[in-house]
């Protein structure tokens, strides 16, 4: 590995165990974890050629890897996952441009897939926006969601989604420059609608949700903060005091 950055995991793939995908310098490194010992071995064909990517994600069905591509015109790289080997194959048409007419490098933040595995969202810190794509389940081909990109706040970077079934799922974005968190409901088309009271006056650099448990966790200069999520409105209510924890660069939630 030359310059590893973001990491994503594909699991629940049966006897194959799980696969780790790491955004590297112009490539994606792939490793297989032994289901019994946890030992890592390189996936055949790894590393896989990619664009200029720092963040990547795997959909909840473990079918695809999506990575932000910061090289002109900037967009999303899409790959299918071979469940038996972990090898990646580029989806036809990849990368999918956010704005085909744009030129030059574009900084991209975190990239996520919604809880239903239907949509991809990527943060755009420089413009304070969120780009949205619909996923074609059979192929992984991405189509821009109508109205994309959607307005967020200055420095939009970290993203977290919340499974609010049977209601509309929620998406939260940490606007690091503005010192706020923008909240949205995810419409059936993938479009984002701002929640009442959004943006919330909460400064955060990283976000994670307890996918179906009703909590959001945020890192800030004051430490790690927990919030309850109102499942009717998406509003956030702080729980207790921040837990002092300096230097947080990323958050993830591990649970049942």
Rosetta silent file (secondary structure, phi, psi, omega in degrees, C-alpha in Angstrom):
SEQUENCE: XXXXXXXXXXXXXXXXXXXXXXXXXXXXXXXXXXXXXXXXXXXXXXXXXXXXXXXXXXXXXXXXXXXXXXXXXXXXXXXXXXXXXXXXXXXXXXXXXXXXXXXXXXXXXXXXXXXXXXXXXXXXXXXXXXXXXXXXXXXXXXXXXXXXXXXXXXXXXXXXXXXXXXXXXXXXXXXXXXXXXXXXXXXXXXXXXXXXXXXXXXXXXXXXXXXXXXXXXXXXXXXXXXXXXXXXXXXXXXXXXXXXXXXXXXXXXXXX
SCORE:     score description
SCORE:     0.000 S_00000001
   1 L     0.000  140.005 -177.595    0.000    0.000    0.000 S_00000001
   2 L   -97.272  -52.502 -176.893    1.250    3.465   -0.890 S_00000001
   3 L  -147.804   71.323 -175.853   -1.124    5.941    0.754 S_00000001
   4 L   -65.105  143.369  179.196   -4.107    4.166    2.363 S_00000001
   5 L  -130.618 -109.355 -176.664   -7.151    6.248    3.294 S_00000001
   6 L   -68.706  153.259  179.663  -10.779    5.137    3.587 S_00000001
   7 E  -128.882  141.434  174.592  -11.769    1.547    4.349 S_00000001
   8 E  -136.274  151.328 -175.666  -14.977   -0.353    3.537 S_00000001
   9 E  -123.569  135.935  170.630  -16.012   -3.911    4.392 S_00000001
  10 E  -110.515  118.579 -177.957  -18.098   -6.481    2.510 S_00000001
  11 L  -128.102 -169.313 -178.393  -19.330   -9.188    4.853 S_00000001
  12 L    54.667   39.705 -178.897  -22.066  -11.828    5.115 S_00000001
  13 L  -106.490   26.598  176.493  -20.692  -13.511    2.010 S_00000001
  14 H    75.597 -144.697 -175.082  -20.897  -17.045    3.354 S_00000001
  15 H   -65.490  -14.777  179.724  -17.814  -19.240    3.658 S_00000001
  16 H   -69.356  -14.767 -178.197  -15.682  -16.663    1.853 S_00000001
  17 L    82.722 -135.447  179.243  -15.645  -14.595    5.030 S_00000001
  18 E  -132.989  160.641 -179.501  -15.301  -10.879    4.537 S_00000001
  19 E  -122.125  141.393  175.274  -13.359   -8.530    2.304 S_00000001
  20 E  -109.397  134.790  177.716  -11.695   -5.226    3.118 S_00000001
  21 E  -120.579  129.196 -174.584  -11.339   -2.516    0.484 S_00000001
  22 E  -122.571  125.771  175.550   -8.892    0.342    1.019 S_00000001
  23 E   -71.042  123.341 -176.971   -8.731    3.576   -0.966 S_00000001
  24 L  -125.611 -168.217 -177.454   -5.087    3.995   -1.986 S_00000001
  25 L   -76.730   92.306  178.344   -3.092    6.141   -4.388 S_00000001
  26 L    77.609    5.130  179.721   -4.933    5.633   -7.692 S_00000001
  27 E  -143.145  169.590  169.948   -5.979    2.112   -6.754 S_00000001
  28 E  -118.892  119.576  177.255   -8.229    0.149   -4.416 S_00000001
  29 E   -83.941  141.104 -179.234   -6.452   -2.493   -2.346 S_00000001
  30 E  -127.715  132.014 -179.927   -8.499   -5.616   -1.516 S_00000001
  31 E  -130.301  145.384  175.423   -7.869   -8.072    1.313 S_00000001
  32 E  -106.471  134.498  178.749   -9.716  -11.199    2.419 S_00000001
  33 E   -99.863  127.557  177.224  -10.129  -11.941    6.133 S_00000001
  34 L   -64.050  125.619 -175.134  -10.040  -15.574    7.220 S_00000001
  35 L   -64.923  -18.383 -178.463  -13.407  -16.214    8.951 S_00000001
  36 L   -98.113  -39.611 -174.738  -11.746  -18.328   11.675 S_00000001
  37 L  -108.567  -20.393 -176.187   -8.474  -16.533   12.412 S_00000001
  38 L    82.851   -2.382  179.811   -8.985  -13.037   10.995 S_00000001
  39 L   -61.821  142.917 -176.769   -5.703  -13.332    9.070 S_00000001
  40 E  -103.162  136.529  173.705   -5.553  -11.150    5.959 S_00000001
  41 E  -131.370  152.961 -178.262   -4.525  -12.248    2.486 S_00000001
  42 E   -73.768  133.656  176.950   -4.428  -10.260   -0.738 S_00000001
  43 L   -70.376  135.988  178.308   -7.394  -10.756   -3.076 S_00000001
  44 L   -53.899  132.040  179.818   -6.311  -12.047   -6.515 S_00000001
  45 L    93.352  -13.177  179.718   -5.890   -9.131   -8.915 S_00000001
  46 L   -74.066  141.901    4.384   -5.452   -6.563   -6.145 S_00000001
  47 L   -81.515  156.015 -179.471   -4.775   -3.662   -6.303 S_00000001
  48 E  -103.333  131.457 -176.233   -7.552   -2.611   -8.666 S_00000001
  49 E   -62.303  134.534  177.635   -7.087    0.511  -10.768 S_00000001
  50 L  -143.383 -177.926  177.461   -9.275    3.443   -9.754 S_00000001
  51 L   -85.373 -155.625  178.382   -9.331    7.212  -10.026 S_00000001
  52 L   -84.856   96.426 -174.369   -8.253    9.714   -7.411 S_00000001
  53 L  -125.989  143.880  177.027  -10.212    8.418   -4.431 S_00000001
  54 L  -119.227  -34.590 -177.680  -10.002    8.938   -0.667 S_00000001
  55 L  -118.305  144.911  177.382  -13.391    7.651    0.477 S_00000001
  56 E  -150.272  166.335 -177.891  -15.277    4.523   -0.517 S_00000001
  57 E  -152.155  161.739  174.987  -18.210    2.416    0.634 S_00000001
  58 E  -118.835  138.462  178.800  -19.917   -0.960    0.101 S_00000001
  59 L   -69.460  160.754 -174.021  -23.682   -1.261   -0.337 S_00000001
  60 L   -67.302  -16.664  177.169  -25.619   -3.126    2.362 S_00000001
  61 L   -91.662   -2.310  178.618  -26.212   -6.091    0.051 S_00000001
  62 L    61.712   34.286  178.156  -22.447   -6.432   -0.547 S_00000001
  63 L   -96.218  -31.276 -170.270  -22.864   -6.304   -4.315 S_00000001
  64 E  -136.479  152.897  167.347  -20.925   -3.134   -5.136 S_00000001
  65 E  -111.723  132.166  176.546  -18.045   -0.877   -4.101 S_00000001
  66 E  -121.772  136.129 -178.740  -18.496    2.852   -4.719 S_00000001
  67 E  -136.662  140.218  175.161  -15.649    5.385   -4.442 S_00000001
  68 E   -70.318  132.549  179.393  -15.476    9.125   -4.899 S_00000001
  69 E  -111.480  108.895 -174.885  -13.364   10.096   -7.915 S_00000001
  70 L   -84.079  -10.729  179.358  -11.848   13.571   -7.472 S_00000001
  71 L   -71.954  150.012 -178.978  -10.189   13.670  -10.903 S_00000001
  72 L   -55.249  133.169    6.320  -11.869   15.781  -13.613 S_00000001
  73 L   -90.903    9.766  178.809  -14.799   15.867  -14.131 S_00000001
  74 L    76.353  132.672 -178.180  -15.248   14.279  -10.655 S_00000001
  75 E  -178.440 -147.115 -176.926  -17.841   11.658   -9.862 S_00000001
  76 E  -125.305  128.606  173.446  -18.329    8.179   -8.465 S_00000001
  77 E   -86.181  140.879 -179.197  -16.451    5.019   -9.390 S_00000001
  78 E  -129.936  136.722 -179.862  -18.526    1.816   -9.279 S_00000001
  79 E  -136.543  145.128  170.275  -17.341   -1.793   -9.092 S_00000001
  80 E   -89.712  149.423  179.538  -19.082   -5.158   -8.773 S_00000001
  81 E  -104.567  126.458  171.905  -17.825   -7.563   -6.090 S_00000001
  82 L   -78.289  111.532 -173.819  -17.132  -11.200   -6.945 S_00000001
  83 L   -62.632  -25.312 -176.515  -18.624  -12.887   -3.853 S_00000001
  84 L   -87.315  -25.912 -176.973  -16.339  -15.924   -4.154 S_00000001
  85 L  -122.100  -20.877 -175.900  -13.012  -14.106   -4.574 S_00000001
  86 L    85.040   -1.125 -178.979  -13.573  -10.459   -3.587 S_00000001
  87 L   -66.005  149.901 -179.434  -12.241   -9.283   -6.942 S_00000001
  88 E  -107.524  139.599  174.531  -13.574   -5.996   -8.308 S_00000001
  89 E  -126.579  128.831 -178.969  -14.824   -5.364  -11.845 S_00000001
  90 E   -62.575  133.964  177.452  -15.515   -1.859  -13.069 S_00000001
  91 L   -72.959  136.030  178.252  -19.192   -1.203  -13.821 S_00000001
  92 L   -53.644  132.282 -179.410  -19.765   -0.174  -17.471 S_00000001
  93 L    93.430  -10.840  179.798  -19.831    3.612  -17.735 S_00000001
  94 L   -73.317  141.202    2.316  -17.846    4.147  -14.529 S_00000001
  95 L   -79.105  155.683 -179.717  -16.888    6.714  -13.313 S_00000001
  96 E  -102.201  116.958 -171.350  -20.255    8.497  -13.230 S_00000001
  97 E   -72.070  142.472  172.538  -19.831   12.277  -13.341 S_00000001
  98 L   -72.418  -44.279  176.417  -21.513   14.583  -10.842 S_00000001
  99 L  -140.481   99.224 -174.790  -21.474   17.344  -13.438 S_00000001
 100 L   -55.677  -23.852 -177.324  -20.230   16.183  -16.862 S_00000001
 101 L   -87.933   -6.924 -178.446  -19.475   19.758  -17.935 S_00000001
 102 L   -76.725  154.422  178.708  -17.201   20.536  -14.985 S_00000001
 103 L  -131.500  153.775  176.898  -13.435   20.557  -15.384 S_00000001
 104 L    90.293  170.333 -179.232  -10.586   20.269  -12.956 S_00000001
 105 L   -67.254  142.510  176.114  -10.077   18.573   -9.621 S_00000001
 106 L  -132.759  122.358  176.966  -12.997   18.504   -7.141 S_00000001
 107 L   -68.617  132.369  178.196  -12.611   17.693   -3.467 S_00000001
 108 L  -121.573  144.576  178.267  -15.080   15.024   -2.350 S_00000001
 109 L   -96.795 -147.854 -176.858  -16.017   14.017    1.177 S_00000001
 110 L   -65.768  150.948  177.978  -17.539   10.857    2.560 S_00000001
 111 E  -124.230  136.062 -178.132  -19.611    8.583    0.327 S_00000001
 112 E  -138.821  161.377  171.150  -22.472    6.397    1.618 S_00000001
 113 E  -111.517  140.453 -178.834  -25.253    4.126    0.407 S_00000001
 114 L   -67.789  164.419 -175.398  -28.732    4.556    1.870 S_00000001
 115 L   -60.919  -21.538  179.125  -30.173    1.801    4.127 S_00000001
 116 L   -87.771   -8.408 -177.560  -32.222    0.300    1.286 S_00000001
 117 L    74.532   21.990 -175.282  -29.211   -0.033   -1.007 S_00000001
 118 L  -102.153  -22.864 -172.153  -30.948    2.078   -3.646 S_00000001
 119 E  -137.551  149.717  175.461  -29.000    5.353   -3.638 S_00000001
 120 E  -114.380  135.890  177.986  -25.431    6.671   -3.342 S_00000001
 121 E  -127.085  137.466  179.632  -24.655   10.021   -1.729 S_00000001
 122 E  -134.163  134.675 -178.823  -21.334   11.859   -1.784 S_00000001
 123 E   -80.964  146.635  179.604  -20.394   15.060    0.046 S_00000001
 124 E  -125.725   89.013 -173.476  -18.895   18.031   -1.808 S_00000001
 125 L   -59.692  -38.718 -175.100  -17.072   20.182    0.802 S_00000001
 126 L   -66.360  -38.806 -177.620  -15.992   22.986   -1.536 S_00000001
 127 L   -98.923   -6.591 -179.016  -19.485   23.732   -2.839 S_00000001
 128 L    64.256   49.377 -176.740  -21.410   22.710    0.283 S_00000001
 129 E  -138.340  168.324  174.751  -23.577   20.185   -1.536 S_00000001
 130 E  -125.323  121.153  175.633  -24.565   16.496   -1.624 S_00000001
 131 E   -88.540  143.144 -176.704  -24.588   14.613   -4.924 S_00000001
 132 E  -130.952  138.259  178.320  -27.081   11.770   -5.253 S_00000001
 133 E  -132.957  144.786  172.363  -27.260    8.798   -7.620 S_00000001
 134 E   -91.733  139.417 -178.785  -29.765    5.966   -8.049 S_00000001
 135 E   -95.921  129.321  171.381  -28.274    2.455   -8.223 S_00000001
 136 L   -80.941  111.687 -171.714  -29.394    0.020  -10.920 S_00000001
 137 L   -57.515  -34.497 -174.577  -29.610   -3.194   -8.826 S_00000001
 138 L   -77.544  -21.292 -172.427  -28.760   -5.579  -11.639 S_00000001
 139 L  -131.349  -23.748 -174.331  -25.620   -3.801  -12.831 S_00000001
 140 L    87.731   -0.288  176.815  -24.482   -1.081  -10.429 S_00000001
 141 L   -62.016  138.270 -178.273  -24.899    1.596  -13.091 S_00000001
 142 E  -106.340  139.481  177.469  -25.553    4.985  -11.475 S_00000001
 143 E  -125.776  128.991  179.950  -28.077    7.590  -12.614 S_00000001
 144 E   -57.443  136.205  176.046  -28.157   11.122  -11.146 S_00000001
 145 L   -74.823  138.906  179.715  -31.166   11.725   -8.908 S_00000001
 146 L   -57.507  130.707 -179.257  -33.393   14.554  -10.136 S_00000001
 147 L    94.987  -10.393  179.137  -32.435   17.777   -8.340 S_00000001
 148 L   -74.030  142.167    1.870  -28.907   16.600   -7.506 S_00000001
 149 L   -81.623  154.867 -177.561  -26.686   18.048   -6.153 S_00000001
 150 E  -101.572  144.217 -176.923  -28.626   19.163   -3.059 S_00000001
 151 E   -67.144  135.741  172.607  -27.683   22.143   -0.898 S_00000001
 152 L  -125.689 -135.490  178.422  -25.937   21.437    2.403 S_00000001
 153 L  -126.036  172.110 -179.133  -23.619   23.743    4.378 S_00000001
 154 L   -59.450  130.364  178.380  -20.093   25.071    4.041 S_00000001
 155 L    77.431   25.037  179.024  -17.566   22.272    4.345 S_00000001
 156 E   -54.574  122.329 -172.999  -20.073   19.435    3.930 S_00000001
 157 E  -138.604  -63.670 -177.539  -17.920   16.367    4.515 S_00000001
 158 E   -87.683  144.126 -179.332  -19.102   13.493    6.744 S_00000001
 159 E  -131.542  144.598  172.177  -22.400   11.699    6.032 S_00000001
 160 E  -142.250  143.716  178.077  -24.481    9.197    7.991 S_00000001
 161 E  -114.683  156.757 -178.785  -27.807    7.571    7.151 S_00000001
 162 E  -132.021  127.190  179.939  -30.502    6.229    9.469 S_00000001
 163 L   -79.139  106.954 -174.932  -32.906    3.381    8.753 S_00000001
 164 L  -109.946   28.647 -178.648  -36.294    4.783    9.785 S_00000001
 165 L   -57.968  136.392   11.704  -38.465    2.002    8.359 S_00000001
 166 L   -92.057    6.600  178.232  -41.378    2.041    7.766 S_00000001
 167 L   -84.776 -170.765  177.865  -41.077    5.842    7.481 S_00000001
 168 L   -70.349  136.180  176.026  -38.682    7.862    5.331 S_00000001
 169 L   -70.548  159.645 -178.889  -35.026    7.206    6.052 S_00000001
 170 E  -114.433  153.161  174.334  -32.864   10.108    7.228 S_00000001
 171 E  -131.780  136.423 -179.473  -29.490   11.431    6.082 S_00000001
 172 E  -124.230  142.166 -177.925  -27.232   13.712    8.124 S_00000001
 173 E  -129.473  128.117  175.115  -24.274   15.773    6.915 S_00000001
 174 E   -85.254  118.423  177.332  -21.577   17.393    9.043 S_00000001
 175 E   -97.489   92.833 -169.031  -20.802   20.868    7.694 S_00000001
 176 L   -65.836  -36.267 -179.941  -17.369   21.342    9.249 S_00000001
 177 L   -73.937  -41.944 -178.633  -16.817   24.945    8.137 S_00000001
 178 L   -76.003  -20.817 -178.100  -20.315   26.122    9.034 S_00000001
 179 L    72.557   35.906 -178.697  -20.316   24.265   12.354 S_00000001
 180 E  -136.414  168.963  169.841  -23.705   22.655   11.706 S_00000001
 181 E  -121.554  123.674  175.303  -25.342   19.339   10.836 S_00000001
 182 E   -90.053  137.281  178.741  -27.833   19.289    7.961 S_00000001
 183 E  -121.140  143.687 -176.719  -30.616   16.728    8.192 S_00000001
 184 E  -140.102  153.239  163.992  -32.787   15.358    5.395 S_00000001
 185 E   -96.108  143.998 -179.805  -35.492   12.832    4.742 S_00000001
 186 E   -95.795  116.176 -179.233  -34.772   10.540    1.794 S_00000001
 187 L   -75.365  162.607  179.700  -37.664   10.527   -0.655 S_00000001
 188 L   -57.155  -23.434  178.914  -38.603    7.371   -2.614 S_00000001
 189 L   -86.116   -7.992 -174.654  -36.827    8.852   -5.649 S_00000001
 190 L    96.781   -9.762  178.261  -33.618    9.454   -3.681 S_00000001
 191 L   -66.435  152.059 -179.052  -34.185   13.207   -3.536 S_00000001
 192 E  -105.932  132.708  176.369  -33.348   14.931   -0.255 S_00000001
 193 E  -119.381  126.281 -176.904  -35.810   17.137    1.642 S_00000001
 194 E   -61.979  137.856  176.807  -34.492   19.274    4.505 S_00000001
 195 L   -75.187  154.324  175.581  -35.841   18.369    7.946 S_00000001
 196 L   -60.287  131.763 -179.556  -37.643   20.980   10.023 S_00000001
 197 L    88.244   -6.760  178.547  -35.064   22.943   12.005 S_00000001
 198 L   -80.899  140.166    3.519  -32.182   21.917    9.734 S_00000001
 199 L   -78.731  149.071  179.877  -29.365   22.814    9.785 S_00000001
 200 E   -88.005  141.194 -176.606  -28.910   21.988   13.454 S_00000001
 201 L   -77.419   69.023 -179.391  -26.445   24.080   15.464 S_00000001
 202 L  -131.432  120.499  179.002  -24.116   21.160   16.132 S_00000001
 203 L   -88.957  126.900 -178.064  -20.432   21.302   15.240 S_00000001
 204 L  -151.329  153.920  176.703  -19.034   17.942   14.119 S_00000001
 205 L  -113.869  -27.404  178.668  -16.279   16.473   11.986 S_00000001
 206 E  -137.299  150.181 -178.885  -17.362   12.809   11.849 S_00000001
 207 E  -134.246  150.727  171.279  -20.738   11.074   12.117 S_00000001
 208 E  -152.847  145.854  177.026  -22.051    7.570   12.713 S_00000001
 209 E  -118.860  149.846  166.202  -25.536    6.203   13.341 S_00000001
 210 E   -81.729  100.438 -161.229  -26.855    3.185   15.133 S_00000001
 211 L   -44.297  -43.965 -178.086  -28.589    2.177   11.925 S_00000001
 212 L  -125.113   11.437 -175.507  -31.917    1.131   13.433 S_00000001
 213 L   -99.544   -4.347  174.336  -31.494    2.002   17.111 S_00000001
 214 L    86.015   26.708  179.583  -32.319    5.685   16.987 S_00000001
 215 E  -134.556  147.017  173.456  -28.979    7.290   17.835 S_00000001
 216 E  -122.172  139.330  178.708  -26.421    9.468   16.073 S_00000001
 217 E  -118.063  136.879 -176.911  -22.853    9.911   17.275 S_00000001
 218 E  -134.274  138.180  173.702  -20.728   12.930   16.381 S_00000001
 219 E   -97.739  141.800  179.538  -17.109   13.827   17.036 S_00000001
 220 E  -149.226  179.899  179.398  -16.245   17.448   17.766 S_00000001
 221 L   -64.847  -21.191  179.741  -13.600   19.538   19.465 S_00000001
 222 L   -90.697   -4.841  177.539  -15.424   18.954   22.751 S_00000001
 223 E   125.530 -159.357 -179.882  -15.363   15.169   22.345 S_00000001
 224 E   -94.290  126.264 -174.426  -17.731   12.407   21.293 S_00000001
 225 E  -119.417  138.702  177.771  -21.409   13.372   21.560 S_00000001
 226 E  -107.836  142.572  178.654  -24.487   11.121   21.419 S_00000001
 227 E  -132.172  144.929  168.921  -27.889   12.229   20.139 S_00000001
 228 E   -89.646  146.373  179.982  -31.283   10.570   20.045 S_00000001
 229 E  -105.652  122.061  174.969  -33.084   10.714   16.696 S_00000001
 230 L   -73.047  114.644 -173.758  -36.773   11.604   16.706 S_00000001
 231 L   -71.834  -11.921  176.651  -38.176    9.006   14.314 S_00000001
 232 L   -88.074  -39.255 -173.511  -41.102   11.267   13.405 S_00000001
 233 L  -115.048  -18.392 -175.414  -39.192   14.461   12.618 S_00000001
 234 L    82.518   -0.834 -178.898  -35.512   13.476   12.425 S_00000001
 235 L   -63.741  151.389 -177.283  -34.677   16.110   15.045 S_00000001
 236 E  -109.431  134.167  176.914  -31.581   15.504   17.191 S_00000001
 237 E  -126.031  123.523 -176.975  -31.506   15.728   20.996 S_00000001
 238 E   -66.111  141.286  178.004  -28.203   15.533   22.850 S_00000001
 239 E  -110.015  113.469  177.051  -27.818   12.730   25.386 S_00000001
 240 E    65.834 -158.616 -178.146  -25.670   13.621   28.384 S_00000001
 241 E  -103.336  156.817  177.418  -22.323   15.398   28.138 S_00000001
 242 E   -59.756  145.495  173.993  -19.571   14.942   25.537 S_00000001
 243 E   -94.082  118.192 -177.195  -17.018   12.216   26.213 S_00000001
 244 L   -58.213  123.794 -178.194  -13.556   13.761   26.012 S_00000001
 245 L  -161.886  103.948 -174.070  -11.768   12.201   23.078 S_00000001
 246 L   -90.411  149.441  170.913   -9.200   14.157   21.053 S_00000001
 247 L    80.068   20.594  179.938   -8.080   13.584   17.489 S_00000001
 248 L   -68.914  130.255  178.165  -11.029   11.640   16.097 S_00000001
 249 L  -112.994  -20.541  179.891  -10.790   11.362   12.291 S_00000001
 250 L  -157.296  152.746  177.719  -13.538    8.815   11.579 S_00000001
 251 L  -128.173  148.326  169.850  -16.425    7.060   13.324 S_00000001
 252 L  -147.724  155.027  178.859  -18.191    3.783   12.736 S_00000001
 253 L  -112.707  131.269  177.872  -20.852    1.847   14.611 S_00000001
 254 L  -120.882  122.997 -178.331  -20.539   -1.871   15.226 S_00000001
 255 L  -168.250 -175.081 -177.865  -23.518   -3.710   16.634 S_00000001
 256 L   -68.628    0.000    0.000  -26.218   -6.309   16.068 S_00000001
